[in-house]
Protein backbone atom coordinates (compact mmCIF):
# COMPACT_ATOMS: atom_id res chain seq x y z
CA UNK A 1 0.00 0.00 0.00
CA UNK A 2 2.81 2.34 0.95
CA UNK A 3 4.62 1.54 -2.31
CA UNK A 4 1.46 2.37 -4.31
CA UNK A 5 1.18 5.76 -2.59
CA UNK A 6 4.84 6.47 -3.33
CA UNK A 7 4.36 5.44 -6.97
CA UNK A 8 1.34 7.76 -7.39
CA UNK A 9 3.23 10.63 -5.79
CA UNK A 10 6.16 10.09 -8.13
CA UNK A 11 3.80 10.02 -11.13
CA UNK A 12 2.15 13.25 -10.03
CA UNK A 13 5.55 14.84 -9.56
CA UNK A 14 6.71 13.79 -13.01
CA UNK A 15 3.58 15.25 -14.63
CA UNK A 16 3.96 18.45 -12.64
CA UNK A 17 7.55 18.76 -13.81
CA UNK A 18 6.22 19.52 -17.30
CA UNK A 19 5.12 23.10 -17.85
CA UNK A 20 1.57 22.83 -19.20
CA UNK A 21 1.01 26.54 -19.80
CA UNK A 22 -0.27 27.68 -23.19
CA UNK A 23 3.06 29.28 -24.12
CA UNK A 24 4.91 26.11 -23.18
CA UNK A 25 2.51 23.95 -25.18
CA UNK A 26 3.13 26.09 -28.25
CA UNK A 27 6.89 26.34 -27.85
CA UNK A 28 7.36 22.62 -27.17
CA UNK A 29 5.09 21.46 -29.98
CA UNK A 30 6.32 19.63 -33.05
CA UNK A 31 7.24 21.87 -36.01
CA UNK A 32 4.19 20.65 -37.95
CA UNK A 33 1.86 21.34 -35.05
CA UNK A 34 3.51 24.75 -34.56
CA UNK A 35 2.93 25.57 -38.21
CA UNK A 36 -0.73 24.60 -37.91
CA UNK A 37 -1.14 26.74 -34.79
CA UNK A 38 0.56 29.73 -36.43
CA UNK A 39 -1.52 29.43 -39.58
CA UNK A 40 -4.76 29.24 -37.59
CA UNK A 41 -3.76 32.16 -35.37
CA UNK A 42 -3.00 34.33 -38.42
CA UNK A 43 -6.28 33.30 -40.03
CA UNK A 44 -8.14 34.25 -36.86
CA UNK A 45 -6.44 37.66 -36.66
CA UNK A 46 -7.19 38.41 -40.32
CA UNK A 47 -10.79 37.25 -39.87
CA UNK A 48 -11.31 39.68 -37.00
CA UNK A 49 -9.75 42.48 -39.06
CA UNK A 50 -12.25 41.78 -41.86
CA UNK A 51 -15.14 41.58 -39.39
CA UNK A 52 -14.39 44.95 -37.76
CA UNK A 53 -13.77 46.59 -41.14
CA UNK A 54 -17.06 45.30 -42.59
CA UNK A 55 -19.11 46.36 -39.58
CA UNK A 56 -17.61 49.85 -39.69
CA UNK A 57 -18.17 50.04 -43.45
CA UNK A 58 -21.80 48.89 -43.32
CA UNK A 59 -22.63 51.36 -40.55
CA UNK A 60 -21.12 54.21 -42.55
CA UNK A 61 -22.91 53.20 -45.77
CA UNK A 62 -26.29 52.96 -44.07
CA UNK A 63 -25.94 56.45 -42.61
CA UNK A 64 -24.89 57.91 -45.96
CA UNK A 65 -27.69 56.10 -47.78
CA UNK A 66 -30.20 57.56 -45.32
CA UNK A 67 -28.87 61.07 -45.92
CA UNK A 68 -28.86 60.59 -49.69
CA UNK A 69 -32.42 59.27 -49.83
CA UNK A 70 -33.62 62.19 -47.74
CA UNK A 71 -32.08 64.57 -50.27
CA UNK A 72 -33.28 62.52 -53.24
CA UNK A 73 -36.92 62.46 -52.11
CA UNK A 74 -36.93 66.02 -50.79
CA UNK A 75 -38.43 67.32 -54.02
CA UNK A 76 -35.33 69.20 -55.12
CA UNK A 77 -33.84 69.16 -58.60
CA UNK A 78 -32.11 65.92 -59.56
CA UNK A 79 -29.76 67.92 -61.78
CA UNK A 80 -28.64 69.99 -58.80
CA UNK A 81 -28.23 66.87 -56.68
CA UNK A 82 -26.12 65.29 -59.43
CA UNK A 83 -23.94 68.40 -59.68
CA UNK A 84 -23.45 68.33 -55.90
CA UNK A 85 -22.38 64.69 -55.56
CA UNK A 86 -21.09 63.56 -58.96
CA UNK A 87 -17.48 64.47 -58.20
CA UNK A 88 -17.50 63.09 -54.67
CA UNK A 89 -19.86 60.12 -54.67
CA UNK A 90 -18.66 58.07 -51.71
CA UNK A 91 -21.24 55.31 -51.32
CA UNK A 92 -22.95 52.79 -53.61
CA UNK A 93 -26.31 54.54 -53.85
CA UNK A 94 -24.65 57.77 -54.95
CA UNK A 95 -22.57 55.85 -57.51
CA UNK A 96 -25.69 54.24 -59.00
CA UNK A 97 -27.45 57.61 -59.12
CA UNK A 98 -24.43 59.32 -60.69
CA UNK A 99 -24.10 56.63 -63.36
CA UNK A 100 -27.75 57.02 -64.38
CA UNK A 101 -27.72 60.81 -64.31
CA UNK A 102 -24.46 60.86 -66.29
CA UNK A 103 -26.07 58.82 -69.06
CA UNK A 104 -29.19 61.02 -68.92
CA UNK A 105 -27.10 64.19 -69.20
CA UNK A 106 -25.04 62.84 -72.08
CA UNK A 107 -28.27 62.15 -73.95
CA UNK A 108 -29.40 65.73 -73.33
CA UNK A 109 -26.05 67.19 -74.43
CA UNK A 110 -26.13 65.19 -77.64
CA UNK A 111 -29.65 66.38 -78.28
CA UNK A 112 -30.97 62.85 -78.67
CA UNK A 113 -34.38 62.97 -80.29
CA UNK A 114 -37.03 61.42 -78.05
CA UNK A 115 -39.99 61.90 -80.34
CA UNK A 116 -40.15 58.28 -81.48
CA UNK A 117 -40.76 55.37 -79.12
CA UNK A 118 -37.58 53.53 -80.20
CA UNK A 119 -35.29 56.40 -79.11
CA UNK A 120 -37.03 56.64 -75.75
CA UNK A 121 -36.81 52.89 -75.23
CA UNK A 122 -33.09 52.90 -76.13
CA UNK A 123 -32.37 55.68 -73.65
CA UNK A 124 -34.27 53.91 -70.87
CA UNK A 125 -32.40 50.72 -71.64
CA UNK A 126 -29.01 52.44 -71.54
CA UNK A 127 -29.80 54.11 -68.23
CA UNK A 128 -30.94 50.80 -66.71
CA UNK A 129 -27.81 49.08 -67.99
CA UNK A 130 -25.42 51.62 -66.48
CA UNK A 131 -27.31 51.41 -63.17
CA UNK A 132 -27.11 47.61 -63.20
CA UNK A 133 -23.39 47.72 -63.97
CA UNK A 134 -22.76 50.25 -61.19
CA UNK A 135 -24.88 48.24 -58.73
CA UNK A 136 -23.10 44.97 -59.51
CA UNK A 137 -19.71 46.64 -59.18
CA UNK A 138 -20.61 48.13 -55.80
CA UNK A 139 -22.02 44.84 -54.51
CA UNK A 140 -18.88 43.00 -55.59
CA UNK A 141 -16.80 45.47 -53.58
CA UNK A 142 -19.02 45.05 -50.52
CA UNK A 143 -18.75 41.25 -50.70
CA UNK A 144 -14.98 41.31 -51.07
CA UNK A 145 -13.15 39.27 -48.38
CA UNK A 146 -16.35 37.54 -47.21
CA UNK A 147 -15.11 34.44 -49.00
CA UNK A 148 -12.14 34.37 -46.64
CA UNK A 149 -14.46 34.21 -43.63
CA UNK A 150 -16.38 31.37 -45.27
CA UNK A 151 -13.15 29.51 -45.99
CA UNK A 152 -11.86 29.91 -42.44
CA UNK A 153 -15.20 28.87 -40.98
CA UNK A 154 -15.36 25.70 -43.04
CA UNK A 155 -11.71 24.60 -43.02
CA UNK A 156 -10.15 25.80 -39.74
CA UNK A 157 -11.57 22.93 -37.62
CA UNK A 158 -10.15 20.37 -40.05
CA UNK A 159 -6.77 22.09 -40.15
CA UNK A 160 -6.74 22.05 -36.35
CA UNK A 161 -7.77 18.39 -36.42
CA UNK A 162 -4.81 17.65 -38.66
CA UNK A 163 -2.52 19.21 -36.04
CA UNK A 164 -4.22 17.13 -33.37
CA UNK A 165 -3.78 13.89 -35.28
CA UNK A 166 -0.15 14.70 -35.95
CA UNK A 167 0.49 15.51 -32.27
CA UNK A 168 -1.14 12.29 -31.10
CA UNK A 169 0.96 10.32 -33.58
CA UNK A 170 4.05 11.92 -32.03
CA UNK A 171 2.82 10.96 -28.56
CA UNK A 172 2.46 7.33 -29.57
CA UNK A 173 5.90 7.49 -31.15
CA UNK A 174 7.30 8.75 -27.84
CA UNK A 175 5.67 5.83 -26.04
CA UNK A 176 7.22 3.38 -28.48
CA UNK A 177 10.68 4.94 -28.21
CA UNK A 178 10.77 5.28 -24.41
CA UNK A 179 8.69 2.18 -23.76
CA UNK A 180 7.01 4.20 -21.06
CA UNK A 181 3.23 4.52 -20.92
CA UNK A 182 3.05 6.88 -17.96
CA UNK A 183 0.95 10.04 -18.13
CA UNK A 184 4.13 12.13 -17.97
CA UNK A 185 5.14 10.84 -21.39
CA UNK A 186 1.73 10.98 -23.07
CA UNK A 187 0.12 14.09 -21.58
CA UNK A 188 2.29 16.88 -23.04
CA UNK A 189 2.01 15.66 -26.63
CA UNK A 190 -1.74 15.10 -26.38
CA UNK A 191 -2.23 18.51 -24.77
CA UNK A 192 -0.29 20.15 -27.61
CA UNK A 193 -2.35 18.23 -30.14
CA UNK A 194 -5.69 19.17 -28.58
CA UNK A 195 -4.60 22.81 -28.36
CA UNK A 196 -4.33 22.85 -32.16
CA UNK A 197 -7.98 21.80 -32.41
CA UNK A 198 -8.93 24.48 -29.88
CA UNK A 199 -7.24 27.17 -31.97
CA UNK A 200 -9.05 25.85 -35.05
CA UNK A 201 -12.40 26.22 -33.30
CA UNK A 202 -11.51 29.68 -32.00
CA UNK A 203 -10.78 30.73 -35.59
CA UNK A 204 -13.78 29.01 -37.15
CA UNK A 205 -16.66 29.86 -34.81
CA UNK A 206 -16.48 33.69 -35.08
CA UNK A 207 -15.82 33.42 -38.82
CA UNK A 208 -19.02 31.42 -39.35
CA UNK A 209 -21.15 33.62 -37.07
CA UNK A 210 -20.04 36.91 -38.55
CA UNK A 211 -20.02 35.60 -42.13
CA UNK A 212 -23.73 34.86 -41.76
CA UNK A 213 -24.38 38.20 -40.06
CA UNK A 214 -22.45 40.24 -42.63
CA UNK A 215 -23.94 38.32 -45.55
CA UNK A 216 -27.41 39.12 -44.21
CA UNK A 217 -26.57 42.82 -43.74
CA UNK A 218 -25.06 43.09 -47.23
CA UNK A 219 -28.06 41.26 -48.70
CA UNK A 220 -30.45 43.75 -47.09
CA UNK A 221 -28.35 46.65 -48.33
CA UNK A 222 -28.34 45.12 -51.82
CA UNK A 223 -32.14 44.86 -51.70
CA UNK A 224 -32.27 48.52 -50.72
CA UNK A 225 -30.11 49.39 -53.74
CA UNK A 226 -32.37 47.29 -55.98
CA UNK A 227 -35.43 49.14 -54.71
CA UNK A 228 -33.77 52.50 -55.29
CA UNK A 229 -32.74 51.44 -58.79
CA UNK A 230 -36.31 50.42 -59.63
CA UNK A 231 -37.78 53.62 -58.25
CA UNK A 232 -35.22 55.78 -60.03
CA UNK A 233 -35.78 53.90 -63.30
CA UNK A 234 -39.50 54.66 -63.06
CA UNK A 235 -38.76 58.30 -62.34
CA UNK A 236 -36.40 58.56 -65.31
CA UNK A 237 -38.98 56.85 -67.54
CA UNK A 238 -41.57 59.46 -66.59
CA UNK A 239 -39.15 62.27 -67.35
CA UNK A 240 -38.32 60.74 -70.73
CA UNK A 241 -42.01 60.55 -71.55
CA UNK A 242 -42.46 64.18 -70.49
CA UNK A 243 -39.72 65.27 -72.91
CA UNK A 244 -41.46 63.94 -75.96
Buried (B, 14 or more C-beta within 10 A) or exposed (E): EEEEEEEEEEEEEBBEEBEEEEEBBBEBBBEBBBBBBEBBBEBBEBBBEBBEEBBEBBEEBBEBBEEBBEBBEEEEEBEEBBEEBBEEBEBBBBBBBBBBBBBBBEBEEEEBEBEEEEBBEBBBEBBBEBBBEBBEBBBEEBBEBBEBBBBBBEBBBEBBBBBBBBBBBBBEEBBEEEEEEEEBBBBBBBBBBBBBBBBBBBBBBBBBEBBEBBBEBBEEBBEBBBEBBEEBBEEBBEEBEEBE
